[in-house]
Amino acid sequence: MVDRDFYEAVKKGTTTVGIVCSDGVVMGADSRATMDTFISSSEALKIHYINDGLAMTIAGGVGDAEYLVKLLKMQDEIYLMEEKKYLNPTSATSLMSLILQENKMFPYLVQLVLGGIGKTNYEIYNIDPVGGYTKESKFTSTGSGSLTALGYLESIYDAGMSTQEAAKHVAKALKIAMKRDSATGDGTKIVAITRKGFKDYTKEEMEKLLK
């Protein structure tokens, strides 16, 4: 059994956001890393490219999260060699779920969001530290600033919104979270995944989104 303190540790230190759109998936995160009340980094990478149709956000322990990112990328390469195609969100989530469930005695201090192009539509999955997962049909958020971000996303979500529109809302949700959560802050990273490709928004593009 994992105690309450474990989940509190996983919750702290970030805000990540994912939205399912009419033409793709948009994911975003801040770049602040904390150690209790100490800001240990302002350049933490919390969204990771897995392949052209798949990305993963991380929250929680940095070492555990980075190990899982490397493991998923390696499994994606093996899957490509064997099956001649990349992992999609469903298969990648199943794999991560099994890995996390097999380590319940010494669980990874992470909360993950996997999103991208599914077999028939666009998908986002929220995965907890012991392998439980939920397929989110609209949006999701993780980390200590997630409640603030979710409140904003709930008020603006429209299933017909485009990735360009969603990117603006992701940027605003993160900005709002930064104002209310001291463990969320510094820079912002936003990516969009559509059938046209993987887009990583530049700093200049993100500044325009907030105007």
DRENLOLUM-374011 format. One record per residue (C-alpha): residue number from 1; residue in one letter; x, y, z. Coordinates in nm, 4 decimals. Example, Ala and Ser with C-alpha at 12.3 -4.5 7.8 and 13.67 -1.06 7.14 Angstrom:
! residues 2
resi;resn;u;v;w
1;A;1.2300;-0.4500;0.7800
2;S;1.3670;-0.1060;0.7140
END
This chain:
! residues 211
resi;resn;u;v;w
1;M;0.0000;0.0000;0.0000
2;V;0.1308;0.3440;-0.0977
3;D;0.0756;0.6029;0.1762
4;R;-0.0662;0.9550;0.1531
5;D;0.2761;1.1183;0.1816
6;F;0.3826;0.9418;-0.1379
7;Y;0.0985;1.0920;-0.3379
8;E;0.1615;1.4350;-0.1881
9;A;0.5242;1.4104;-0.3038
10;V;0.4149;1.3218;-0.6567
11;K;0.1655;1.6083;-0.6724
12;K;0.4217;1.8754;-0.5939
13;G;0.6305;2.0800;-0.8251
14;T;0.4737;2.1375;-1.1653
15;T;0.1753;2.1910;-1.3893
16;T;0.1247;1.9937;-1.7091
17;V;-0.1767;2.0218;-1.9370
18;G;-0.3181;1.8205;-2.2280
19;I;-0.6174;1.8970;-2.4537
20;V;-0.7871;1.6839;-2.7202
21;C;-0.8795;1.8995;-3.0210
22;S;-1.0709;1.8530;-3.3442
23;D;-0.7467;1.8226;-3.5428
24;G;-0.4931;1.6981;-3.2873
25;V;-0.3613;1.7128;-2.9322
26;V;-0.1937;2.0044;-2.7521
27;M;0.0248;1.9541;-2.4451
28;G;0.2035;2.2073;-2.2262
29;A;0.4093;2.2399;-1.9081
30;D;0.6069;2.4915;-1.7068
31;S;0.9842;2.4589;-1.6575
32;R;1.0344;2.5043;-1.2823
33;A;1.1856;2.2234;-1.0733
34;T;1.1651;2.2450;-0.6955
35;M;1.3112;2.0766;-0.3888
36;D;1.0611;2.1564;-0.1142
37;T;1.0616;2.5395;-0.1094
38;F;1.3899;2.5682;-0.3039
39;I;1.3756;2.6357;-0.6801
40;S;1.6410;2.3987;-0.8096
41;S;1.6006;2.4740;-1.1818
42;S;1.4157;2.7101;-1.4129
43;E;1.4885;2.5010;-1.7249
44;A;1.3382;2.1616;-1.6441
45;L;1.2102;1.9716;-1.9479
46;K;0.8687;1.8254;-1.8706
47;I;0.7353;1.7412;-2.2181
48;H;0.9199;1.4709;-2.4095
49;Y;0.9006;1.3819;-2.7778
50;I;0.8591;1.0067;-2.8230
51;N;0.7808;0.9965;-3.1947
52;D;0.6034;1.2156;-3.4518
53;G;0.2650;1.1052;-3.3200
54;L;0.3329;1.0742;-2.9485
55;A;0.4546;1.2861;-2.6560
56;M;0.4693;1.2421;-2.2786
57;T;0.4559;1.4953;-1.9958
58;I;0.6161;1.4207;-1.6598
59;A;0.5497;1.5302;-1.3028
60;G;0.7128;1.4050;-0.9830
61;G;1.0617;1.2680;-0.9280
62;V;1.3024;1.3765;-1.2012
63;G;1.5205;1.0654;-1.1947
64;D;1.2261;0.8255;-1.2120
65;A;1.0565;1.0260;-1.4855
66;E;1.3653;1.0548;-1.7045
67;Y;1.4284;0.6805;-1.6721
68;L;1.0739;0.6064;-1.7882
69;V;1.1114;0.8472;-2.0816
70;K;1.4290;0.6691;-2.1943
71;L;1.2631;0.3308;-2.1485
72;L;0.9605;0.4316;-2.3547
73;K;1.1788;0.5712;-2.6343
74;M;1.3766;0.2472;-2.6411
75;Q;1.0580;0.0395;-2.6545
76;D;0.9291;0.2631;-2.9338
77;E;1.2431;0.1917;-3.1390
78;I;1.2083;-0.1832;-3.0792
79;Y;0.8394;-0.1708;-3.1751
80;L;0.9283;0.0150;-3.4962
81;M;1.1863;-0.2472;-3.5913
82;E;0.9507;-0.5373;-3.5209
83;E;0.6133;-0.3981;-3.6307
84;K;0.7264;-0.1348;-3.8841
85;K;0.5249;0.1336;-3.7054
86;Y;0.5538;0.3579;-3.4004
87;L;0.3813;0.3141;-3.0665
88;N;0.0493;0.4986;-3.0442
89;P;-0.0967;0.6473;-2.7221
90;T;-0.2974;0.3339;-2.6397
91;S;-0.0095;0.0877;-2.6770
92;A;0.2376;0.3208;-2.5032
93;T;-0.0017;0.3666;-2.2110
94;S;-0.0505;-0.0093;-2.1759
95;L;0.3270;-0.0525;-2.1666
96;M;0.3789;0.2223;-1.9061
97;S;0.0933;0.0842;-1.6974
98;L;0.2513;-0.2627;-1.6864
99;I;0.5921;-0.1211;-1.5900
100;L;0.4430;0.0870;-1.3079
101;Q;0.2243;-0.1972;-1.1806
102;E;0.5233;-0.4312;-1.1660
103;N;0.6991;-0.1866;-0.9322
104;K;0.4296;-0.1291;-0.6692
105;M;0.6627;-0.2323;-0.3875
106;F;0.9082;0.0433;-0.4854
107;P;0.6912;0.2727;-0.6989
108;Y;0.8153;0.5369;-0.9376
109;L;0.7441;0.8864;-0.8015
110;V;0.5743;1.0064;-1.1178
111;Q;0.2499;1.1083;-1.2780
112;L;0.2451;1.0897;-1.6565
113;V;0.0320;1.2139;-1.9447
114;L;0.0624;1.0445;-2.2836
115;G;-0.0993;1.2032;-2.5867
116;G;-0.0987;1.1881;-2.9639
117;I;-0.2440;1.0173;-3.2685
118;G;-0.4462;0.7024;-3.2019
119;K;-0.5684;0.4431;-3.4489
120;T;-0.8853;0.6344;-3.5333
121;N;-0.8682;0.9630;-3.3421
122;Y;-0.6585;1.1787;-3.1097
123;E;-0.6034;1.0532;-2.7559
124;I;-0.4766;1.1585;-2.4125
125;Y;-0.4147;0.9273;-2.1159
126;N;-0.3451;1.0222;-1.7554
127;I;-0.1335;0.7594;-1.5734
128;D;-0.0912;0.7427;-1.1945
129;P;0.2206;0.6224;-1.0034
130;V;0.1056;0.2610;-0.9697
131;G;-0.0150;0.2081;-1.3260
132;G;-0.3776;0.3099;-1.3140
133;Y;-0.4796;0.5166;-1.6141
134;T;-0.7720;0.7118;-1.7536
135;K;-0.8431;0.7946;-2.1152
136;E;-0.9422;1.1607;-2.1175
137;S;-1.1886;1.2602;-2.3896
138;K;-1.1453;1.6359;-2.3355
139;F;-0.8485;1.7516;-2.1272
140;T;-0.6323;1.6717;-1.8268
141;S;-0.3744;1.8300;-1.5986
142;T;-0.1206;1.7013;-1.3450
143;G;0.0963;1.8488;-1.0729
144;S;0.0539;2.0943;-0.7892
145;G;-0.1003;2.3613;-1.0122
146;S;-0.3453;2.1220;-1.1782
147;L;-0.6566;2.2295;-0.9849
148;T;-0.6179;2.5881;-1.1023
149;A;-0.5494;2.4802;-1.4599
150;L;-0.8437;2.2381;-1.4652
151;G;-1.0811;2.5070;-1.3429
152;Y;-0.9846;2.7280;-1.6359
153;L;-0.9958;2.4457;-1.8923
154;E;-1.3409;2.3407;-1.7712
155;S;-1.4719;2.6899;-1.8416
156;I;-1.3395;2.7211;-2.1982
157;Y;-1.3328;2.3699;-2.3444
158;D;-1.5029;2.3143;-2.6795
159;A;-1.4690;1.9833;-2.8631
160;G;-1.4549;2.1701;-3.1933
161;M;-1.1529;2.3839;-3.1058
162;S;-0.8448;2.3610;-3.3254
163;T;-0.4913;2.2993;-3.2019
164;Q;-0.4109;2.6663;-3.2656
165;E;-0.6983;2.7735;-3.0423
166;A;-0.6102;2.5108;-2.7806
167;A;-0.2471;2.6253;-2.7718
168;K;-0.3670;2.9703;-2.6594
169;H;-0.5754;2.8142;-2.3828
170;V;-0.2892;2.5879;-2.2701
171;A;-0.0620;2.8928;-2.2471
172;K;-0.3239;3.0799;-2.0441
173;A;-0.3949;2.7814;-1.8152
174;L;-0.0237;2.7569;-1.7336
175;K;0.0015;3.1315;-1.6773
176;I;-0.2911;3.1182;-1.4325
177;A;-0.1355;2.8199;-1.2524
178;M;0.1913;3.0108;-1.2184
179;K;0.0112;3.2934;-1.0389
180;R;-0.1459;3.0604;-0.7804
181;D;0.1119;2.7836;-0.7363
182;S;0.4653;2.8692;-0.6231
183;A;0.6027;2.5369;-0.7534
184;T;0.4893;2.6241;-1.1070
185;G;0.6781;2.8915;-1.2937
186;D;0.9586;3.0210;-1.5157
187;G;0.9323;2.9093;-1.8788
188;T;0.6574;2.7350;-2.0733
189;K;0.6791;2.4599;-2.3342
190;I;0.3873;2.3778;-2.5641
191;V;0.3643;2.1156;-2.8380
192;A;0.0915;2.0201;-3.0841
193;I;0.0527;1.6805;-3.2518
194;T;-0.1576;1.6530;-3.5669
195;R;-0.1552;1.4335;-3.8757
196;K;0.0499;1.7094;-4.0383
197;G;0.3326;1.6545;-3.7897
198;F;0.4798;1.7409;-3.4498
199;K;0.4998;2.1135;-3.3686
200;D;0.7144;2.2533;-3.0874
201;Y;0.6146;2.6159;-3.0261
202;T;0.9010;2.8644;-3.0121
203;K;0.9357;3.1226;-2.7350
204;E;0.8235;3.3961;-2.9764
205;E;0.5150;3.1976;-3.0801
206;M;0.4188;3.1382;-2.7170
207;E;0.4497;3.5092;-2.6395
208;K;0.2057;3.5791;-2.9238
209;L;-0.0383;3.3218;-2.7856
210;L;-0.0686;3.5197;-2.4622
211;K;-0.1449;3.8537;-2.6304
END
